[in-house]
Every structure is written in structure tokens, then in C-alpha cells.
Amino acid sequence: MIAKVGIAILALATVVLFAIAAVHNNDLFWGDRTILSYLRIDDTAWQRFFAWFDIRGVAGVSPILAISIVFLVFRKRPEALIYLAMLPIMGFTIVLPKAFVNRPRPEGALEGFTDSFPSGTATASVLLLGFSIYLIGESVVPRKLRIGLQLALGMAIVLLGLFRMLAGEHWPSDLVGGYMAGALALVATIWAYRKLKQH
């Protein structure tokens, strides 16, 4: 019951946040400029370094197809289907909202480009790495190894978002929106995965 209430609150908060961002597409949220001014690195070489930590290379069509094929080879059909389903899920949670919001990016490597909200890296990292955390919890037996892998992936989710701000490529609210959308998509993905496993 508590989990369902939490999911409902997350869903409502995500819809409200995305609606506000779409209506006020060129406006920033409270604290965006202040937080980013503290975190952004002005050195262009360091900006390029942190900009390199982008999950888009891993979240593309080819890598996800490769992951699905590996699961199929090992006769893990539900896992393969779920990873394939992540492609349209990311399209719905990343590409579609970006088209509606059209928020310009802050000063940084991608300054002048639009489509800043939500952060695709934040969304994809929560969805892909979060689902990997779930799978590790279900399949890795040695406790220390399981917890170590899950903590490493959890830290990666946090650091990928932080690095996007250090590079000056996203506003803090872009990351919040991405994390929220990713978490909502992850809940739906895990639910679908459990249903597939039952059948």
C-alpha cells in the first residue's frame, strides 16, 4: 500500500513538473542559476572531459540490441524483451518531452542548443542502470558482490547527473525531471518484467 502511494505521488509530481516546464519552456526553475553557478566548471578542457560521461552511447539502439541478443543467447527471454522495450520507453520519456519543452541549455559545451529538459542522461541512467541494479538483486547470490555492484551502479547514476552540471550541459531542474521520469519508467519496467517472468 505504501509503495503504491509513493508511486502515485511520484507520477503526479512528474506530470506537474513536466507540465510547468512545457508551459514555461524558456523559464528556469527556482535555484537553477544559483546551483549551476556553484557547480559548473568554467575551464573548457574540464567541461569537455565531464561532457564525455554521457550515457547516450550506451542507451543507443545498437548497444541495447546487443544487450538483448546476449540475453537471448543465454535464453533469458524476459530480460531481452524488456531491454528492447526500453527503446520506445526512452523515446516516450526523453525525446517526446524535449520536443514540447524546447528549453535552451546553459553555458557549456552545448550552449545554444535547445532540448535541455529533461536530461536524457539522467533518465536513461535511472532506467538502464536502475534495472541492472534490480536484476543484480534478483540473480547475484554472494551478498558482498551483490551489494558492491548495486552501490557502484547507484553511484554511477548520481555521478552521471553531477557530471552533466559540471560540464554546464544541464540545469539542475533538467536532472530532477530526468531522474523522476526515469524512476517512473523504471517502476513500470520492473512491473512488466515481473509479469513476463510469471508467464
C-alpha positions in Angstrom: 0.0 0.0 0.0 2.8 2.4 0.9 4.6 1.6 -2.3 1.5 2.3 -4.4 1.0 5.7 -2.7 4.7 6.5 -3.3 4.4 5.6 -6.9 1.2 7.7 -7.3 2.9 10.7 -5.7 5.9 10.3 -8.0 3.7 10.1 -11.0 1.7 13.2 -10.0 4.8 15.2 -9.2 6.4 14.2 -12.5 3.3 15.2 -14.5 3.2 18.5 -12.7 6.9 19.2 -13.2 6.8 18.4 -16.9 3.6 20.5 -17.4 5.2 23.5 -15.7 8.4 23.1 -17.8 6.3 22.8 -21.0 4.2 25.9 -20.2 7.3 28.0 -19.1 9.7 26.5 -21.6 12.2 29.3 -21.6 12.0 30.0 -17.9 14.2 28.3 -15.3 13.1 26.8 -12.0 13.9 28.5 -8.7 17.6 27.9 -7.8 18.7 26.7 -11.3 21.1 29.5 -11.9 22.4 29.6 -8.4 23.1 25.9 -8.1 24.7 25.7 -11.5 26.9 28.7 -10.9 28.4 26.9 -7.9 28.9 23.6 -9.7 29.8 24.4 -13.3 33.5 24.3 -14.1 34.4 27.3 -16.4 37.6 25.6 -17.8 36.6 24.4 -21.3 39.0 21.4 -21.1 37.4 20.2 -17.9 34.0 20.9 -19.4 34.8 18.6 -22.4 36.1 16.0 -20.0 33.0 15.8 -17.9 30.8 16.1 -21.1 32.4 12.8 -22.2 30.5 11.0 -19.4 27.2 10.7 -21.3 25.1 7.6 -21.3 23.7 8.2 -24.8 26.4 6.0 -26.3 25.2 3.1 -24.1 21.5 3.9 -24.4 21.5 3.9 -28.2 19.8 1.4 -30.5 22.9 -0.7 -31.3 24.0 -1.2 -27.7 20.5 -2.1 -26.5 20.1 -4.5 -29.4 23.4 -6.1 -28.5 22.4 -6.5 -24.8 19.1 -8.1 -25.9 20.9 -10.5 -28.2 23.2 -11.5 -25.4 20.2 -12.2 -23.1 18.6 -14.3 -25.9 21.8 -16.3 -26.4 21.7 -17.2 -22.7 17.9 -18.0 -23.0 16.9 -15.0 -20.9 13.9 -14.1 -23.0 12.1 -11.8 -20.5 15.2 -9.8 -19.9 15.8 -9.5 -23.7 12.3 -8.3 -24.3 12.5 -5.7 -21.5 15.7 -4.2 -22.9 14.1 -4.0 -26.3 11.1 -2.3 -24.8 13.4 0.3 -23.3 13.9 1.9 -26.7 10.3 3.1 -27.1 10.2 3.9 -23.3 13.1 6.2 -23.6 11.5 7.8 -26.7 8.4 8.5 -24.7 10.2 9.8 -21.6 13.1 11.7 -23.2 12.5 12.6 -26.9 8.8 13.5 -26.7 9.1 15.8 -23.7 12.2 17.5 -25.1 10.2 18.3 -28.3 7.5 20.0 -26.2 9.7 21.9 -23.7 12.5 23.2 -26.0 14.4 24.7 -23.1 17.8 26.2 -24.1 20.9 24.7 -22.5 23.1 26.6 -20.1 26.5 27.9 -20.9 28.8 25.0 -21.6 29.8 22.6 -24.4 26.3 22.5 -25.8 25.4 26.2 -25.2 22.9 27.5 -27.8 21.2 24.1 -28.3 17.7 23.5 -27.1 16.2 20.3 -25.7 17.7 20.7 -22.3 14.7 19.4 -20.3 14.6 16.6 -19.2 18.1 15.3 -19.1 18.3 12.3 -21.3 21.4 11.1 -19.4 19.6 11.2 -16.1 16.5 9.5 -17.4 18.4 6.7 -19.2 20.8 6.1 -16.3 18.0 5.6 -13.9 16.1 3.3 -16.3 19.1 1.2 -17.6 21.3 1.2 -14.5 18.4 1.0 -12.2 17.0 -2.1 -13.9 20.5 -3.6 -13.8 20.5 -2.9 -10.0 17.2 -4.8 -9.8 18.5 -7.7 -11.9 21.6 -8.0 -9.8 19.4 -8.1 -6.7 17.5 -11.0 -8.2 20.3 -13.0 -9.6 23.7 -12.4 -7.8 23.9 -14.7 -4.8 27.1 -13.6 -2.9 25.9 -10.8 -0.7 29.1 -8.7 -0.7 29.4 -8.9 -4.5 25.7 -8.1 -4.9 25.8 -5.0 -2.7 29.1 -3.8 -4.2 27.7 -4.0 -7.7 24.5 -2.3 -6.7 26.3 0.5 -4.9 28.7 1.1 -7.8 25.7 1.4 -10.3 23.9 3.7 -7.8 26.9 5.9 -7.6 27.2 6.0 -11.4 23.6 7.2 -11.6 24.4 10.1 -9.2 27.7 11.0 -10.8 26.4 11.0 -14.4 23.9 13.7 -13.4 26.5 15.6 -11.5 29.0 15.5 -14.4 26.3 16.9 -16.7 26.2 20.0 -14.5 30.0 20.2 -14.1 30.1 20.3 -17.9 27.5 23.0 -18.0 25.2 21.0 -20.2 22.1 20.8 -18.0 20.3 22.9 -15.4 19.6 21.2 -12.1 15.9 21.0 -12.8 16.7 19.2 -16.1 18.3 16.5 -13.9 15.5 16.4 -11.4 13.0 15.9 -14.3 15.1 13.2 -15.8 15.6 11.3 -12.6 11.8 11.5 -11.9 10.8 10.3 -15.4 13.5 7.6 -15.2 12.3 6.4 -11.8 8.6 6.3 -13.1 9.7 4.4 -16.2 11.8 2.0 -14.0 8.8 1.2 -11.9 6.7 0.4 -14.9 9.6 -1.7 -16.4 10.1 -3.8 -13.3 6.3 -4.4 -13.1 6.3 -5.5 -16.8 9.3 -7.7 -16.2 7.7 -9.5 -13.2 4.6 -10.1 -15.3 6.7 -11.6 -18.1 8.5 -13.8 -15.6 5.2 -15.1 -14.2 4.2 -16.3 -17.7 
